[in-house]
C-alpha cells in the first residue's frame, strides 16, 4: 500500500509541474501571435498581494502548493520546503529547474486592451470555460472568470503577462482537478492514436499505388514543379446569394480554351485570409488546364480580422461561417455552371 501511495504521489507531482507550465498558459498561447507590443505603464501604487494556494485534488488526496513558494523561486531561485517536495518527487534535475524558472518569469509582450477584447470573444469564452473545468475556484466552481481577470490584470502591470504574474494575480485560492486532467489527456491520446492509424493507412495505400506504377518512366513526364504551357484567363466575379442575403466575390482562373469535362479545383481560403493569397497556386494549376475557383468567405476573412483589431466587431470570426463557407462554394459553382 505504501508503494502504491508513493507511486501515486510521484505521478501527481509530475502533473503539478506540467500543469503550471502548460495548462494555465493555454488561455493565451493562441492569442499572443496577433497581439501588439505593450508600452504603457500602470500606476505605481500596487495593492498588497495576498498569499494564494493551489490545491491539486486527486480524490481522496489533496496537495497544496503555495504561490508564494513559486514567486520566491521565480525571483531568487530559492526552493523552500513546500516546493522542494514536488521537485524531489518529480525527480527534476538542475537543467529542468532552470527551464521551469524561465517558464515562470518569461513575459509575453501583448497589448492589454486587445487581449481583453480577445478574451471576451465567444471562442475565448468557450476555451476559458473548458480550462475552467480543470482549474477551479476552491470548492469546484468553474474558474474561467478568475483566469480571465488574472490574465488581463497581469498584462496591465509593469511586469507583464508572465505565468508567475498570472498566479500572483489570482483573486482567490484555486484547485486543479487531476482526475479531469488525466481524462482529458486520454481523450487527446485517443485523437493522436486515430491520427497515427490514419497516417499508416495512407502510407500503406501509397505503397500499393507506388508498386502498381513501377513501370512508369517519370523522366518522360512533364516536371509539374514548373508552370504548364496552357494559356489561361483570370476574372473576379461578384456574387449575391438572395437566399442568405450574402454578398461575396470569387477569383477564377481558367484555360482560354475550355474543353468538355475540364477539371475544377476549389481553393477555400483559411481564417484571416483571402482568395488573392492563393493566386500563384491558381495560376500554376490553370497553366495545366484546370479551372480554379476561389470564393471569398466574408465572415472569416482578412477583413473580419482587420475589423476586430480596429474594434469594429467583437468576434474574430462569425460562428455561422461553419454553415456559410460550404454554401459559398456550392453557390459559386452553381453560378459558374
N, C-alpha and C positions, 0 to 999 in steps of 0.2 A: 504493500500500500504506500509506503514511504517513497519507493522508487517511482511509482506511478505519479504521485503528487509532485515529485521533483521534476519529472519529465514535463508534466503539465505546466508547472511554473516557468520552466525554461522556454517552453513554446510560447507562453503568453508574453514573456519578456521580449522575445524576438519580435512579436507582433507590436509591442509597445513602441519600439524604435521605428518600425516600419510605418505605423500609423502616424507618428509625429512628423516624419519626414515626407510622407506622401499623401495620406488621406486628407489632411487639413488643407494642403495646397491645391487639391483637385479643384476647389472652387474658384481658383484664379488662374490656373495654367492656360486654359484655352482663351482667356481674355487678354492676357498680358501682351500677346503678339500684336494686337491692334491698338494698344494703349499708347498715349503720348508721354512726353517727358514731364515730370512733376518738378516745378521750380519754385512754387510759392512756399512761404513759411507760415507756421501756425503760431498761436500765442505762446509766450514764454512761460506763462503761468500754467504749470502742469498739475493736475489733480493727483493726490497721493494714490499709489497703487495698493489695492487690497490683494493680499496673497491668495491665489486661487489654487484649487486642486483638480487634478484629472484622475478620475476613478475608472479603472479598467475592470469591467464586470464580466466574469465568466461563471455564471451561476453554478454552485453556490459561493464561488470565490470572488473576492474583490481586492484589487490592489490600488494603492494611492501613490501618485507621483505629483509632487508639488511644482507648480510653475516657477516658484522661487528657486528651486534646485536647478531647473533648466536655465533660468536667467543668470544665475551665478556661473554656471558652466559656460554659457554663451559669452559672458562679459570677460571672465578671467581664466577660463579653462579649468576651474576648480571643480572637482567632483566630490560632493558631500555623500554622506551615508545613504540618504534617500535615493539618489541617482545611482550610486555605486552598486546597489543591489541589482538593479536592472541590467547595467552594463556587464556585471560579472556573470549573471545567469545567461545573458545573451552571448557571452564569450567574444566581446568586441575588442579588437586589437587597437593599437595606438593610431594606426592609419584610419581606421573606421571611426574612431573617436573624433579625429580632426575633420573628417568628412561630415560627420554629424554636426559638429560645431559650426562649420561653414554653412550647412543647410539651415541652421537656426538663424544665422546672422545675415546671410546674403539677401539684400533687398531687391525688389523688382521696381524699376522706375515706371511709374504709372500716373496718369492724370486722375486725381481722385474724383473729380466731377464725372468724367467719362466712366470710371469704374463703377461709381454709384448708379449711373444710368444703365450700365450693362447688367449689374446685379439685380436690377428691378425689371428686367425683361421676363417674358413668360418662360423662355428657355432656361434662363438662370434660376428662375423660381423653381422649376422642376428639378434642376440639378442640385440646388441647395436643399430642397425638400428630401431628395434621395440621400444626400450626405447626412442630413439632419436625422435620418432614421438610425444612423450609426453613432453620430456624435450628438448626444442628448443633453438637455438640461438635466441636472441631477434630479432623479425621480422618474425619468423616462420620457419626458416630453420632447418633441422634435426640436432640434437645436438650430434650425435654419435661420431664424431671425437673430439669434445670438451670434452665429458665424458671420452673417452679413454685416452686423453692426461692428464686430471686431475687425473685419477686413477693411471696411471703409474708414473707421477711426484710425487704424494703423497707416493707411495711405495718406491721411491728412497730417500726420505727425512728422517732425523733422527726421526721425529715424527711418521712416519709410515703411513700405509694405514687406516686412520680413516675417518669417514664421514665429520668431520669438516675440515680436511685437503683437502679432495676432493673438498669441497665447496670453500675453500680458493684458491685453485689452478685452479679454473675456469678461463679461459683466457678472457672471455667476460661475460656480463650480460646474464642471461638465463630467459626464460619464460616457465611456466608449464601450459599446456592446460588442465584445469579442466574438460571441456566437454569430451575430449577424455578419461580421466581417468574414468569418470562416465560410458562412453560407454564400455570401456574395462572391467570395473567392472561388468557390466551387462552381458557381454559375459562369464566371469568367473562364474558368478552366474548361468547362463543357463547350463553350463557344470556340475556344482555341483548339480543342480536340477535333471539333467538327471542321474547322478550317484546315487542319492538318489532313484529315481524311479527304476533304475536297481537293486539296493540293495534290495528294498522292494519286487520286483518281485521274486528275488532269494529266499528270506525268505519265501514268500508265497508258492513257488513250493516245497521248502524243507519241509515245514509243511505238505503239501499234501502227500509227499512221506513218511514222518515220520508216519502219520496217517495210511497209507496203509500198513506199515510194523510193526505195533504194535504187531503182533503175533510172530515176530521173537525173538527167545531166544538167545541174543547176548553172553550169558555166555557159550554157546555151540560152539561158533565160535572161530577160531584162533585169538590170540592177535596180530594184524598186526603191533603193535609197536615193536615187536620182529622179528628177522630175521626168514625167512622161512627155510624149510629143503630140498629144491630142489638144487642139486649141479649145478654149472654154470661155464662157462669159460669167460675169458677176452682177447680181442685182440685189437691191434692198427692197423688199416688198412690205407695205404697211397693211396690217390685218385688224379686223374688228369682229369679234365673236358676239353677235347680238344675244345669244342665249345666256351668256355670262356677263354681258356688258363689259367686255375686256378688250382693251386695245394694246397691240404689241406689234413688233416688226420681226422680220426674218431675213437673214442673209442667205442667198442661194448661189451656188456655183454649179454650172452645168456645161456639158460639151456643146460646142456650136452646132454640131450635127447630132441631134438626139435620135437614137435608133430605138426600135421596139425592145421592150424589156430592159431599158437602161437601169442598171443597179442604183439604188438610192441609199445614201448613208445619212443618218440624222445625228448631229452633234448637239447635245443638250448641255449648255454651259453650267458650271457649278455655282455655288454660293459666292456672292460678291464678285461675279464675273460678268461677261457679256459675249455675244456671238463673235464680235470682231477679234477677240483674243485668240480665236482659232482659225484666222484667215489663212495662215501659212499652211496649216494642215489641209484645209479645204482646197486650196489651190493645188497642192500636191495630188490629192485624190482626184480632183477634176481633170488633171492632166493625164490621168489614166482612164478617163471615160466615166467616172462616177458622177452622179447627180447628188450634190451635198446640200443638205438643208440644216440651217442653224437658227432656230427660233429664240427670241428673247423671252425671258421669264421675269416679268417686271415687279414681282413681289420678293424676289430673292437675288436680284442682280446688283451690279455695282452702284446703280442709282439708289437702291434701297439702303445700301451701306452708307453712302455719302449722306443721305438724308438723316440716318441715325446719328452719325458722327456730328452733324450740324445741329442736332436736337429737334429736327422736324417730325420725327416719329419715335415711338417708344420701343419699337421692335426691330431687331436685326433682320428678321425676315417674317413674312406673313405666313401664319400657320396654314392657311388654305392652299399654300403653294404645293403641298403634297398632293392635292387634288388637281390644281390648275396646271401644273407642269406637264403631266402626260396629256391633258386635254389640249394644251397649246400645241403639242406635237401632232395630235390627231387632226386638229383644225387646220394646221398649216399644210399637212399632207393632202387633206381633202381639197383645199383651195388650189394647190398646185396641180392636182389631178384634173 
